[in-house]
Amino acid sequence: MKRLSLVLTLVFFAFGMAMAQRTVSGTVTDATGETLIGASVLVKGTTTGTVTDFDGKYTLSVPEGAKTLVFSYTGFESQEVELGASNVVDVVLAEGVTLDAAVVTALGIERDKKSLGYAAQEVSGDEITKVKDANFINSLSGKVAGVDIKRSTQLGGSSNVVIRGTKSLYGSSQALFVVDGTPIDNRIANTTNQQTGRGGYDYGNAAMDINPEDIESVSILRGAAATALYGSRAANGVILITTKKGSKNKDLGITITSGITASKIDKSTFVRYQKQYGAGYARGLGWYASDGTDDPDGFEYYDFGEGAGDVLSEAVYEDASFGPEYDPNLMVYTWKSYYPELDTYGQPQPFVATDDDASNFYETGLTYNNSIAIDGGTDRSAFRLSYTNFDQKGNLPNSNIKRNTIATSGSFDVTDKLTASATVNFINTNGLGRYGTGYDNRNVNQSFRQWYQTGVSMSDQEETYNLTGKNISWNPYGPLDPDRATAPHYFDNYYFNRYENFQSDERNRIMGNTTLNYEVNSWFNLMGRVAMDRYSFIQEERIAVGSIDVPMYWRRNRNFSEMNYDLIASFNKYFGTDNKINFDGNLGMNIRRTKYDFISAQTNGGLVVPGIYSLANSVSAPNAPAETAYEIGTNGYFARASFGYDNFIYVDLAGRYDISSTLPEANNGYFYPSASLSLVFSELMNSSVLSFGKLRFNYAEVGSPAPPLSIKNTYDFVAPFNGVALASASNTENNPDLVAENTKSIEAGLEMNFLNNRVGLDFSVYRSNTFNQIIPVSVTGATGSLFKYVNAGNIQNQGLELALNTTPVKVGDFQWNLNLTWSKNQNEVIELFEDQTNIQLTTVQGGVTINATVGEPFGAIRGTNYVYHTNGEPIVYPHWNGGMRWRKTATPENIGNVNPDWRGGIQNALSYKNLALSFLIDIQKGGDFFSLDMWYGTATGIYDWTAGTNDKGNDVRANPDDGGGLPIGGVIHSTDADGNYLYDDDGNPISDGTVNEEYGYVSDVYTSFGYVYAPNAYHVYDASFVKLREAAITYSLPTNLFENNFIGGIDLSLVGRNLWIIHKNSEYSDPEAGLSAGRFLGNQSGAYPSIREIGFNLKVRF
C-alpha cells in the first residue's frame, strides 16, 4: 500500500508541472534523394518519436531541453543530429547494416541497441509479410539465431517456438508472446491424445490469431537478462510484437494489399507406392476360400449366386499390399463388386494397380488474403484502422480456415504533457474440417502411409460417395464375413470420412490496451496501462452413423481472460561535461489476473437420429462433463537502472519480485534479479576498418510458476449413481510446499561491424540451468494416490549463436545483402528426483517412449535397438522361414533424440532499381524421429522398396533362400556344436565376427523388416534438412508514374513458400512433420506431406 501511495503521489505531482515544447519538422531521404517512408525519428533518451509519411516528411513535438534527434531506418545507418536554432532538420541516411539503432525491449521500452548487455534481434514486419504464412510464427524460422521453430504441415496447425532449448520437464517451453507491451495467451488447445499420437485434431496455438499485416516489427529476446523484467513468465524467452500505428501530422493514407496463393503437396514427402502386388498378406501363407478349401495364391472364391459361380476375390478385407502379383488378364472381385448400390455389383474387375493413388486425394489449396488499412494524424493525434480477411481452402476435401481481423489504434495529446492512446484487435476465426492426426481413423494418412491397398482408386472412392452418400469402403468384410460383406472392416471411405466425420470450431478474441503517458519533463515520464486479452473457443467433433467407429458428438468450450494493469515510471537523464554520463531506468508494478474455464461433454453409445449432432441425441445418458476452472493472480514489482558513460560502458541492474497465487502462501513471493555489462570498445579506437565493436556480459534469474490447482487436492465429479452425486480424487497428489521453477543464466557476447557497416557480426555464448522442476513422481498406493508433485531436477542448456549480416556487393543501383544465422544448443538432463535416472514423458505406438534421462538431452527416444558386436556391426541370425534377421535388445535403449545438433539460415536480398529478389534457405542438422508410418507401412508392403528386383536381379519378395530379399548386413550370432546360440553371462548374444552375406526376407509383418521382428531403431530417422523456405520477386512501379494522382506506390510480387527440400534423410516424409506443438516431439504417425505454395501479391498505397 505504501508503494502504491508513493506512485500516486508522483502522478499528482506530475500533473501539476508544465514545460514548453518546440516543433521540429523535415524530410528523410537516402543518398539518391529517394524519400524514406516510415523512417523512425526519436528524441534521444526518451520514448518521444514519430515516423515519416509517404513523402518522407515528419513533424515532431520536442520537449524543452532535448538536444539530439535519432533517425533510423531498416537497412540504413542510424544518424544522430544535434538540435540547433532551426526547427527544420532534413536528414540523408546512408545505406548499411548497423547495430546502433533503437530496439524494443522488455515492457515495450525502446533502447539503443549498443547499450544492451544481452542478445536481441529484430525482424521487420515487411520481412514477415513478404512471403506470408497462415501462422506468422513460421515466418521467423531461419531468420533468428537461437530460435527453433517446429512447424506443422497441417491446415491451421500449431507451431512450437523454443528459444535456447527446452527448460521444463513438464511445463511449457514455448516463448512468451507480448503485443505492444502486454503478454498474450499462446496455449495449445489440443487433447493429450492428439499430442501423443493417439488421435485428434490440431487446433493451432493461440498466438496465430495475430494478423501479420498489422505487425510493425518483432523483437526476439533470447536470454534471461533480456526477459527478467517479466519475472515468473520469462524463463523461455520473449517474442515482442509491435503493431503498426498512425503518425502525427500525416495526411490520410490508405494501403490495400491483396494476395492469392495456390498450394500442392510436395510428393517427395509422400509415399511412393509399389504397383506390383495387390491386397492381402504374404502369398505363401495360404488363404481359406468360402468353401473351406485352401488357396495358396492369396485369393478367395466367392459366389454371388444367381449362377455367378465361384470367382476369385482379392482380399478386400485386408489393409495391406503383400498379396498376389497383379495381372491385368485376371478378373477378380474387388471392393466395387460387393455393393448392390453400384453398377459393378457382382462384376469381376481386372486385377491391376492404380495410377490414381492416394496422392491424388490431396487437392489444390487456395488462400486469399485481403487487407485495407487507413491511417493519418493531426498535430495532436494519430490513428490507424485496418481490416483483414484471410480465407484458406485446405488441401484435403472439405477443409478451410477463415479469419477476419479488425485492428484499430489511436493516440491523442490531451495536453502538451499528457498523451492518451489505445489499441484494440478483434479476431474471429472459423475452422472446418481440420485434419485428423495420429493413429486415428479421422487421419487419412494413417491408411495412406500404414495400412493400404495399392489398387484403390481415389476417383472411384469419390464417385461412389457422391453417388450414394454412403460409406462405400474400399475395405469391406467381403468374403471374410458374407453376412457383413458391405460393412467396412478397418477403414471408412475416404470421402465419407472427410465430409461426414469432421470437426468445426470458432474462436472470438479481443485484445488491446489503453495507455496514459505523462511527460513530467524531458527526462522523466509516467505511464499507466490497462490491457486485456480475452477469447471464447468452441470445438465440435462428429462421427456419423455408418462409420466404423461409434457415432458421436463431442463439444468443448474454452474461455480465457487476462487483465494486466501496469504503472511505470521511466527516466533518462544525461549529466556531466558534454552529457557523457547517462542514467536511465524504470520503476513500476504489474497486476495480472487470469481466468480460464473449460467444459467438455460427448454423447454415449451412439446417436439416436443420424445427422443430428447434439448431446441430447445420445443413445445412452452422456457421462458427466469434464470441467476445469481456475483463476490466477500475480502481483509484480520491478525496477531497472542503466548507467552509461561516454557511449562506451553501460551497466544494467534489474529485478522483479512476483507474488503468485499458484504457490503456497509461505513460498508465493520470488525475486528475479539480472545484471548486464556492455563495453563499446570501438569508442576507444579510430579505425577505418572497424565501424563498431561491443562486448557484453550478463547474469540473470527468471522463473516459471506452478501450474494452477497444484498445491491443493481437488475432486473430479463423475456420473451419478442411483441419483447420488459422486466425485473421485485425482491420482496425482498436490503439494502445498511447492516453490517456483528457477532458471539461472549467464551469457557473453561480441558484436562487431566492419567496413562502414558493410559487415556485421553478433556472437553469443550462454549457459542456463533450470532448477526446482515441478514434476509428478510415483508414491506408494497407501497414500491414496499414484503420483505427487514435487520440486526436483535440473535441466542445463548451453550453446553458441552467430548472426552475420553483410553487403557483399553494392555497385550503382545493384545491391546484394546476405544475412547468415547459426546456433547450436546442447541440452542435458543433469538431475531428476532423488535417485531417479529416467522419467518416461509419454508412450507412442510401436513400444517407443519419449524420455527425460539423466546424462542425455531432454527428449530421448527409447525403444528396442540392434544388438551390436564389439566391431560396431549388428548381430543377425537365420530364421526358419528363410533369410536373416537382426537380434534386438530385450529392453528399451536410447535410440535417438529429438534435439537438433544445430540450426542455420541463409537469407539473401538482391535489388536493382525497382526490382528486388529475396530468398531464404533454412537448415537443420541432426535430431531424430521415430516413424510409426514406416514401422507399419514396411510390414504391409505398400512402399516401393518392398517390391521389384534386388541387386541379384531376383524378386525382392522371393525367399532369400531362393535369391530374394534385401541386404541386411551384420555379423552372425555364434552357435555351439549342437546349433545352440551362445550368450554371455549377462544374456547378450555372442558373435565371432563372421560377416553375414545372406539377405533379409521381405514378405510380411513376421519377416526381417516387419514390425514384429525389426528393432524400433530400424525406423528412427535423421531429421536433418536443407530447405528453400521462401522466395519473392517484387517490382515497385516507378513513383514518377503517380506524380499527378493520388496513388503513392504500387508493388507487385511473385512469392513462394516451402518450394524445395534441397536435402533430407527421410525418404518419404518431411522431417518437420509432427503431430502438433508441445513437449511430445520426435514421433511421426500419419504424417502429412509438406505443402508447396506459390502466389501473387499486390500492394497499393494511396
N, C-alpha and C positions, 0 to 999 in steps of 0.2 A: 504493500500500500504506500510505503514511503517512496519507493521508486516511481510509482505512478504519479504521486503528488509532485515530485520533482519535475517530471516530464511535463505535466500540465502547467506548472509554474513557468517553465521555459516557453511553452506555447503562448500563454497570455503575454509574456514579456515580449515575445517576437512580434505579436500583432500590434504592440504599442510603438514599434520602431518604423521609421520610413526613411529611405535614402533615394537619391536621384539616380537616374539611368540615362544612357545615351543610346542612340540607334545607329548601327553601322550597317552598311549595305555594300554590295559589289557583285562581281562576276567571277566564276571559277572556270578556267579553261585548261586544255592541255597545251603542249608545246606547239602544236599545229594551229592553234586557235579554235579548235572544236570545243564547244561548251560541254561541261561535265554535269550530267543530270544526277541528282541525288548525292552529291558530294557533302560530306559532313563538315559543319562549321561549329566549333566548340570553344567556349570561353575556358581557357586553361585553368585547371584547378577547380572547376565547377561542373555541374551537370547541365548548365545552361547551353543550349545549342539549337541548331536547325540544320536543314539540308537544302541544297539548291534545287530550283524548279526546272522545268523543261528547257528554259533558256539559260540555265547555268547561273541564275541570279539568286541572291539571298538577301534577307533583311533580318537583323538580329538586335534585340534589346540587350545592351551590355551593362552589367552592374557597375556602379561607380567604384573606382579602384582597380578594376580589371585592366591588365596591361598587355595580355597576349591572347591572340586567337590561334586555334589549331585547326588546319584544313587537312582533310584526309579523304581518300577515295580508293576503292579496291583496285589493286594493280598499279597504284601510283605511290610515290614517296609522300609521306606527310610533311607538312610545312608549317612552321610557327612564324607568325607575323606580329611584331610589336605594334601596338596601337599608338598613333600619334595624334596630331590635332585634327586630321581629316577624318570624316565619317564615311568615306568611300575607300574600300580596300578591295582591289582586284588582285587575284592570285593566279599564277600559272604553275600547275603541278607537273612535276617530271615523272615519267613512267619509271617503274621499277618495283622490285619486291622489297618491302620494308617491315621491320618489326616495331618501329616507333610509331604506333598508332593506338587509338583508343579501342579497348575491347570491353565487352560486357562480362562482369564477374558476378560472384555470389550476391544475391539480393537485388540483382539488376543494376549494380553500381558500375558505371563506366570508369575505367582507369587506363593510364598509359601502360602499354604492354611492357615497356622497358623497366617499369617499376615492379613488375610481378616477380615473386620468388618461386613461382610454380609454373607448370606447363598449362597452357591454354591455347586452343586452336579454334579459329572461327571459319565457318563456311557461309558464304553469302546466300541469300535467298535465290539469286539468279542461278547459282550452281545447282540448287535443289530443283528448280522448276525447268531447267534447261532440257532435261530428259525426265519427265515426270514419272513417278511410281505411285500406284494407288496407296501405298503406305510410305509416307515421306521418309520414314526412318531408314528405309533401304537405300535412299539416295546418299546416305553418309558412308556407305560401305566403300572401302578402298581409298577414302579421301582424308581420313584422320588416323594418325598413328595411335596404337594402343586401344582401338575400339574394335571389338569383334562382334559383327552383326550376323546372326544366323537368320536367314530369310526363309519364308515359306514359298513353296511352289503352288499353293492353293489359292483359290479365289478368296480375297479378303482375309488371308491367313495372317497369323501373328508373326512378329519379328522379335528375336532375342538380342538385346543390346547389353553386352558385358564389357566393362571398361577395366582393364588391368586384371582380368581373371576373376574366377568365382571366389567369393569370400565367405559365403554362408553355407553350412551343410544342409539346412532345411528351410531357411528363409530365402527370399528372392535375392538374386544377384543383379537384377536389372537396374540400370541407371535411373536416377530421379529426374523427371521432366519438369521444367519450370518455364512458364509462359509469362512474359512481361513481369518477372519478379515473383510470380506466385506458383507454388508447386501444384501440379495436377495429377489426377489418378491415371495410372497406366496398368491396372491389373488385367490379368488374363482371365476371361470368363469361360474357360473350358473345364470340363469334368476331369477328375483324376484318371478315369478310364481312357479318356481321349489322350491325355499327356503321356500315358504309359503304353499306348498302342493297342488298347483293348476295344477301341471303337468310340465314335462320337464325332462331333463337328468342331472345327477350329473357328471360333468366333472373333479371332483377332485380339489385339491389345488396344486398350482404350486410347493411347496416345495417337493412334492412327486417325482419330477424329480431327486432328489439326489439319487445316487446309494449307497445302504448300503455297498456294497463290497469295496467302496473307503473311508469309514469313519474310521478314527483312534480313535476318541473319540467325545463325545457330552457333553458339559458343559451347565448346566441349571442355569441361573442367575435369581433368583426369585424376589428379592426386588429391589426397586428403586435405592438404593445406589449402587447396583451391576451394574445397567444399565445406570446410569446417564450420562456417557460419550457418550451415543448415543442420548442424548438430547430429541428432539421432536419426536423421534421414540421409546422411551424406556418405555412408560407407562405400557405396557402389559408383561414385562419380555422379556428375550432374550434366544434363543437357539443357542449356539455357536457350530459349527461343524468344527472340524479339520480333514482334509483329510490326507490320507496316503502319505508319501513322501519316496524318496530313501534316502540312507545313504552313507556317505563318507567311503572310504576305505573298500568297501564291494564288494565281488565277485558278478558276475552276478547271480541273483536269479530269479526263476520262480515259481509262485504259481498258481495252477489251482484248481478251485472249480467248482463243478457240483452238481446240485440238481434237484430232481423231487418230486413234491408234488401232491397228489390226494385229492380232496375235495368233500364232500357231504353235503347236508343240514342237519342241526340238527332238526329233526322232533319235538322235544319238543318246538321249536319256530315257529311251523306252525299250521295250522288249523287241528283239529280233527273233521271230518265231521260226522254228523248223517247220517245213512244209512237206515232210516225207512220211510222217506217221500220224495215225488217227487216234480216236478216243480209246481210252482204256489203259490198262497197265500191261506189264510185260507179256509178250506173245507166248512165251514158253510155259507160263504158269497154268494155262488151261482155264476155260470158262464153262459154265454149265448152261446148256440150252433149256428152252422152256419144256422140252420133253425129258429133261434129266440127263441127256447124253452129253458127253464131254466134247468140247470143240477146241482143239489145240491151236486154232488160228486166231483166237481172240474175238470171234463173233458169237452171236447167239441166233437161234432160229426163233422166229415169231410168226404166229398165224393170226391174221386179222379176220379170218373167217370168210364166209361167202365165196369160197373157192379160191381165195388168195393163195392158200398153201403156205408152207413154211418158207420164209425168205430170211436171208441173213440180215441181222440188225447190228449196227455198231453199238458199242457200249455207251449209249447216250446218258446213262445214269451216272457214269464216272466223270470226274473232273480233272482228268489227266490226258496226256497225249503220248503214252507209251504203248499204244495199241498197234494193230496191224499196219502194214505199209499201204499207203494209198494206191489205188488202182482205178483209173478212170473208166475202165471197161467192166468194173464190178458194180452191180446195182445192189444197194443195201437200204434198209430202213434207217433214216436219220431222225433227228428230233422233229422235223417237219412232218414226218409220216404218222405221228401219234395223236394229232389234234384234229378232232372232227370239224372244227371251225375253219380249217384250211383246205384249199383245193388239193393240196398234196397229201391229204389224209389217206393212209393205206397204200401210198405210192412209193416204191423204192426210188432212191436218188443215186446218181453217180458218187462213188466213194472217192472224194477228192478234197484236197486242202482248199482254202480260200485265199484270194489276194485281198479280200475285203475284211482284213483282220481288225483287231481291237484298236489299232492306231487310228482307224477311221471313225471310231466312236467320238473322238475329240473334234469339236467344231472350230470354226474361225471365231475368235473372240473379237469384240469391238468395244472400244472405250471412247466415250465422248466427254470432253472436259471444256466447259464454257464458263467464262467469268467476266464480270464487269465491275470496275472499281471507279468511284468518283471521289476526288479529294480536292482540297483547297484550303484557303485560310485568309484571314484579315490580319491587321497588325496586332490584334489581341487574341485571335482564336485560330484553330486549325481543326480539320475534320477529315475523316475517311470513311466511306461506306462501300461495302463490296458484297456481291452475291456470286456464289459459285455453284454450278450444277455439275455433278460427277455421275456418270451413268456407265457402268461396266457390265457388259454381257460376257459371261464366262465361257470357257472352252468345253464345258460339259453341257449337255442339254438341260434346259430349264434352270439356268443359274444366272443370277445378276446381283449386283450391288449398286444401290443408288444412294447418293449423299447430296444433301442440299445444305449450304453453309451461308449464313448471313453474319457478316462481321462489321462492326462499327466502332469507331474510336473518335474521340474529340478532346480538345483542351481549350481552356478559356482563362485568360488573365483577368481574374476578378479585380485585382488591383495591380499596381506595379510590382508588388511583392508576392501576392498570393495567386497561385495557379491551380485550377481545378481540372482534372482530366478523368476520362473513363474509357474503358473498352468493354465491349460485350460481344460474345460469339454464340450464335445459336446453330447447332448442328443436328440435323435429322438424318439418320442412316437406316436404310432398309435393306435387309438381305433376304434372298430367296434362293433355295437350292444350293447352299454352301456344300462343299464337297465332304462326303464322309471320309473318315480317316481310319487307319489302323486295321486290325483284323476284325472286320465287321462287314456284313452284307451291304450296308449302305455305301461302302467304298468299292467302286467297280474295279479298282486296281488290285484288291485282294484276289479277285478272279484273274484279271488280265496278267498279273505278274506271278501268280502262285498256282492257281487251280483253273485249268482252261483246256478247251479242245480247239486244235488249230484248224478245224473245218468249219467253225461257226462264222457265218457272215453277219456283219453288223447291219447291213441294209435289210437282210431277212428278219432280224430281230426287230428293227424299226417298223417294217411293213406289217408284221404280224400284230404288233402292239397297236399301231394306228388303225388297223382293220378291225380288231376285236375289242380293244381297250382292256384286254385281259392279260394275265401273267402267263404268256405263252413262252415258257422257258426253253432254252437250249439244252437243259439238263433235267428232263423229266425222269420219273422212275422207269417208264417204258417196260421192257421185258423183265426187269428186275421184280416188278410187282404189278402184274396186269390189272389188278383191281384199282390201282392208283396210277395208271400209266401216264396220265396227263399232269399229275401233280409234280411240282418242282422238287427235285431231290436235295440239291445243295444250294443252288443259286437261282435267283429270280431272273426274269427277262430284264436286260439292262435298261431298256427304255421305260418299262413299267416301274422299275426301281427309281429312276430319276424323276418321273412325272407323278408317281403316286406316293412314294416313300421319301418325302422331302421335309426340309425344315424351313422356317421363316423366322425373322427376327426384326425388331425395331428398337433403335436407341435414340432418345431425345436428350440432348445435352445443352446446357447453358453454362458458360464460364466467362468470367470477366472480373474487372476490378474498378473501383473508384478511388481516386487519389487526390489529396490536397497537399500542395507543396508550397512552403512559405520560406522565402529567402530573407533571412534576418539581415544579412549584409552580404558582401561579395564573397565571404569565405565560410558562411555558416547558414545552413538551412534545415528546416524541419519538414518531415514528410509523414503523413498518415495515410494508410491504405487499407481498404476493406476488399477482400477478394472472395469469389465464390466459384466452386466447381460442383455441378450437380447434374445427375442424369438418372433416367429410368431406362431399363433394358429388359425387354420381353423376348424370350426364346421359346419357340414352339417346334416340336418334333412329332412326326407322324409315321406310322407303319400301317399300310392299307390292308383291308381284308383281302385274302387271296395270296398274301405273301408267305414266304417260308416261315418267317418269324411271327410271333404272336402279334396280332394287330394292337396298336396302342396309340395313345395321345399323351404327350408329356409337355408340361408348361412350366417355365421357370421365370420368375420375376426378380429382378435385382434393382435396388435403389441405392444410390450413393450420393452423399452430400458432404462437402467440406467447406468450412468457412475459415479464412485466415484474416487476422487483424494485426497490422504492423504499425508501429510507431518508431520512426528512425530519425535521429539527429545526425547530420553529416557536416563535416568541417574540412576545409582545405586552405591552409594558410602558409604564405611564404614569409620568411624572415631574413634578417641579416643583410649584409652587403650584397647588392645585386640579386637579392632574393634567392640566395643559394641554398637556404635551408627551407625545407618543406615539411609540414606536419599535416597529415590528413587522416581521417578515420570516420568511424560511425559508432553510434551507441543506440541501442534500441531494444524493443521487445516484440515478440510474436505470440499471439494466442491462436491456437488451432483447435477446431472442433470438427470431428469426423463422425458421420453416421452411416451405417450400412445395414441393409436388411435384405434377406434372400428367402424366397419360398419356392419350393419345388413340389409338384404333385403329378401323378400319372395314373392312367387307368389300370385296371387289374383284371386279367383273364381274357382280354379281348374287347372288341367293340360290338355293341348290340346292333346298331344300324350302320351298314357300310357307308363310308364317305362323310360321316358326321364326326367331327373331331372336337370332342368336349368331354370334360371329366364326368359329366352326367350320363354319358353314353357308355359307361364302363359295364362290362358283363357282371363283374363282382364289385363289391364296395371297394373303392380305392383305399390304399393304405394311407396312414396318417401322413400329411405333407411333411417334408423336411424343411425346417425353418432355422434360420440363423439371424440374429440381430445383435448389434453392439454399437456402442458409442465410445469414441476415444477423445481424450482431452490432453493436449500438450501445451505447456507454457514455456516459452523460451526467452532467455535474456542474453544479449550478445553485445560484444564490443570489438572494435578493430582499430588499431592505430598504426600508421605508417610514418616512418621518419626518413626523409631523403636529404642528401647533401650534394649540391652542385651537379645534379644529374649523374652522379657516379655511384653512390651507395644508397640502398633502400633497405630498411629493416621493418618488417611487419610483425606485429603481435596481435593475435585474435583469440577470442574464446567465446564459447556459448555454454550456457547452463540450461539444460532441459529437465522439466518435471513432467513425467508421463504417467497417465492413468493406467496403462497396461502393466505397470510394475507395482510391486507391493509398496505400501507407504514408507516402510523403513528404508527402501532402496530405490525410490522413484525419481531421485534427482541425480544428474550426472553432468560433469563439466568436461567440455571438449576443447582443449587448447591447440593452438598452432603458432608456429614461428617460422619466418622465412627471411632470407637474405638475398639481395640482388646486387651484384657488383658489375657495373657497366664499365669494363676496363678499357673500352675504346675511347673513353673520355680522357684517358691519361696519355694517349699517343696521337700522333698526327701522321696517319698512313694513307697513302693513295690507293692502297690495296684493300685494307680493312675498313669497311664503312661502319660497322657496328659489331660490338662484342660484349657479351654478358655472361657471367657465371651466376648460377642460382642454387640455393640450398634451402631445404625446408624440413620441418618435422611437424607432425600433426597427429591428433587422435580424434576419431569420429566413431559413430556408433550405429547400432540397429536396435530398435526397441523390441520387446517381447511381442509376440502375436497377441491379438485380443483374446480374452477368455482363457488365458493360460495360467493364471495364478489362483483361480478358484474353480472347484469342480462344479460342473453343470450337468443337467439331465436332459435326455432326449425323449420326447413323447413318442409313443408308438400307438398302433391301433388299439382302441378299447377292447376289453374282453368282457362280454356279457354286460355291456353298459358301464363297466368300471374303467376309469381312466388309468392308463399305465405309463410309466416312464422308466427309462433304463439309464444307468450310469455309463459314461464313456469308458472305453477300455484304456484310455490314457489318463493317468492321474496328473492333475495340475500341481504347480509348485508355488507356494506363497513366498518363497525365498529367492525367486529368480532375480537376476541382475541383467542389465542390457549387454548385448554383444558389443565388443570394443575392438576397433581397428587402429593399430599404431603403424604409422607410415613415415619413412624417411626417403628423401629424394634429392638428387643433384642434377643439374642441367647446364648445358652450354648452348648459347645462341650466338651465331656469327653471320655477318653479311659482308660480302666482298664485292669489289669492282663496281662501286657506286650502286650497290644493292642489286647487282645482276645475279648474284648467287647468295642464297640464304640457307643457313643450316640451323636446325634445332635438334639437340640430342638430350635425352633424359635417361637416367638410370635410377631405379627405385626398388624398394622392398617394403612390403606390408605384411603384418601378421594380425589375424582376426582371432581374438580370444573370447572366452565365455560364450561359445556357441550354445544356442538353445536347441537341445536335441532330446528326443524321446529315447529312453533306454529301458531295457527289459527289467521287470521286477517280479518278485515271486507272486504267484496267483493268490497267495494268502492275503494279499493286500486288497483284493477285490478288483485289481487292475492288471493289465498286461504290460503297460509301459508307464513311464513317469518322465515329465520334463525336468531336465537338469541343465546346469551350466557346465560345459566341458568343451575341450577340443581347441585346436589351434590350426588354422589354415594359413600357409605362407604363399605369397606371390612376390616374385622378384623378376625384374625384366629390364629390357632396353627398348628405347623408342628413338626413331630417327625420322626427321622430315627435312627434305632438301627441295628448295624452290629456286629455279634457275630461269634465266632468259638466255638460252644458248645462241639465238640468232635475233638480231634486230638491225635490219637493213632497210632504210627507206620506209615504205609503207608495209613491209613484211615483218612480222614478229612471231617468234615461237617461244612460248612459256612451257616449262616442264616442271612438274611437281612430283616428287617421289616420297612415299611413306613406307616405313618398315618398322615392325615391332615384334618383339619376342618376349613372351611371358612364361615363366616357369612356375607352375603351381605344385604345391606339395602339402599333403595332409600330415602335419607334424605330430598331432596328438589327438586322441579321441577320449572317451570316458574311461578313467582308471586304466585297466589293463586291456581294454578293447583294442583290437588291431584292424577291425573291419566293420563297417556299417553297410548293410545292403539297402540301398536307397529305393530301388524298385526292381521288379522282375518283369522281363519281357518274354515273349514266347520263344520256344526253342531251348528253354532252360538257361537262358543268358540273363545276367543281372548287371545292373549299374551300381557302382560301389564307391564308398569313401574308404580308402585303405591307407593305413599309416605307411609313410615312406613312398607313396605313389601320388600322382596328381589326382585331384577330385575328378570323378567320372571314370574310374577304372572299369573296363568291360571284362567280366569274368564268365567263363564257360569252359567246356571241355577243350583240351588242347591236344596237339600232337605229342606223342612220347618221343623224345629226341635221344639219339645216340650221342656219345661224347664228341663225335665229329660234327655235330650240328645237324645231321640228317634225321628225318623222321623214321621211326621203325614201322615196318609193314609186315603183313603175314598173308599167306594164301588162304582163300576161303573155299569151302567145299563146293560152292556153286560156280566157282570159276573166278579167276582174277585175284589181284592183291588188294588188301585193304589196310588202312592206317590203324595202328594202335592209338587209342586215345586215352587220356588221363581218366582215372576213376573218379576224381573230384575236380571241382572247378579251379581254374587258374586264371591269372591275369592274361588276357589275350588281346588287349587293346586299350586305348584311352581316347576320350572324346576331344581332348585339347589339341589345337594345332601347335606345331613347332614354332611357326612364325606366320605373320600376315604382312602383305605389302600391297602397294598400289602405285600405278604409273599413270599420271594424269597429264595429257597433252592438250595445248590450246594454240592453234595457229591462226593468224589473221593476216589478211591482205586487203587494205582499204575497207570496203563494206562487207567483205566475205570472211567468215570465221568457221573453222573446223576444230572440233574438240572430241577427244575420246579418252576413255578410262579403261585401263587393264587392272583387274582385281585378282590378287594372288593369295592362295593359302598353301602352305607346306605342312603336311602332316595332319594328325588327327585320324581317328578311326571310327568306323561304324559297323554294326552287325546288321546284315541284310537278311531279314526273315523272308523277303521275296526270293532271294537266291536259295535260301535254305529249303523252302518248299518247292520253288519252281524247278530247281535242278532235279528233284525227286519225281516231278510229274512230267518231265520230258518236253517242256514247251520251248526251251531256249535252243537257238540254232546250233550251239556247240554240242548238243546231245544227239545230233544226227549227222548224216554224211559219212565220209570216209576218214580214216586215220592216216598217219604217215606211212603205214604199210599198204595203203590202198584198199583196206578192208572196211566193211561196215562197222561203224563205231559201236552200234548196239549189239553186234555179234559177241558171243562169249570170247573172252580173251584167250581161252584155250584153243579157239578156232581162228585166232589172229585179230579179233576185235578189240574194243576197249580203247582207253587213252592212257598215256604215260602217267605213272603215279610216283615214280622215283623212290627214294629212301633206301634204307638198308634192312636186311631180312632178320626177323626175330629168330634167334637160335633155338634149336631143339636138341634134346639128348638122343641117345641111340635108339630109344623107343619112340621117338617122334613127339615127346612131350616138350612143351615150351619151357624155356628156362627163365627164372625170375631171381632177382637178388633178394637179400634179407628184408628189404622194405617193400617187396612186391612189385618192383619195377622190371619191365621186360629187359632181357639181356640180348644183345646182338654182337656178333664178332665182326661186324662191319662189312659183311658181304653185300655188295651192291645189288639192288634189285633191278632187274631188267624186264620183269613182267608188267603187264598193263592192268589198270583197274577196270571193273565191269561197269558199263553204262546201260542200265536196263530198267531199274525201278527204285522204289524207296529203300529196298533192302540190299542194294548193291553198293559198290565202293563209294559213290558220290552222293547217295541218298542220305536223308537226314537221320535215318536210323543208325547208320554206321559212321558217317563222316563226323569229325570233331567240329564243334562250333567255330573254332579258329579258321576252318576252311572258308567260312563265309564272313570273315571280318575283312573289311576293305579300307584301303588308304583313302582319306578324304581330301587329298591334295587336289588343287585345281588352278588353272590359269584361264581367266575369262575376259573376253571383250565385253565389259559390263554395260557400257553405254557409249553412244556416239551421236554427234549432232553437227549438221551443216546449217549455218544461219547466214542469211543475206539480209542486210538492212538497206532498204531503199534510200537513195541519196536524199539528204534533207532539202536540197535545193528544189526538189520536186514539189515541196509543200510550203514554199516561202509565202505564197499569196493565198493560202487557205487555212482552214482550222486544223489540219492534220499535223501532229507533231512528229510522227515517225511510224514506219511500218517494218516489222521484222517477219521474215518467212523462214521456217526451219523444217528440215527433214531430220527426224530423230529415230533412234533405235535403242532398244534395251535388251540385254542378255542375248546379244546377236551371235556369239560364237564361243563355245567352250574350246579353247585352244588346246588344253591338255587336261586330262583327268585319268584316274586309275580305276574307276568303277565303270565297267564297260556298258552297263545297261541302265544306269541311273545318274541323276545329278547328285554329286557328293553333298550338296547343301540340302537336299530334300529330306526333311524330317517330318515329325508329327505336328509340332507346334513349338512356340516359345516355352521356356520354362527350364526346370532343372534336369529333366529327363531327356537328354540328347543321346546321340550315339546309336540310334535304332531306326532302321527303315522297314516299314511294314505297309505294303500297299502304297508305295511312294508315287507321287505324281511327277510326271515329266516336267522338265523346265519349259518355260514359255518364252518364245521369241516375240518381240514386239517391234513394229515399225509404224511410224506415224508422221503426221504433219501438224505443225503448229503455226498459228497466225497471231501476231500481237500488233494492235493498233493503238496509238496514243493520240489523244486529241487535246 
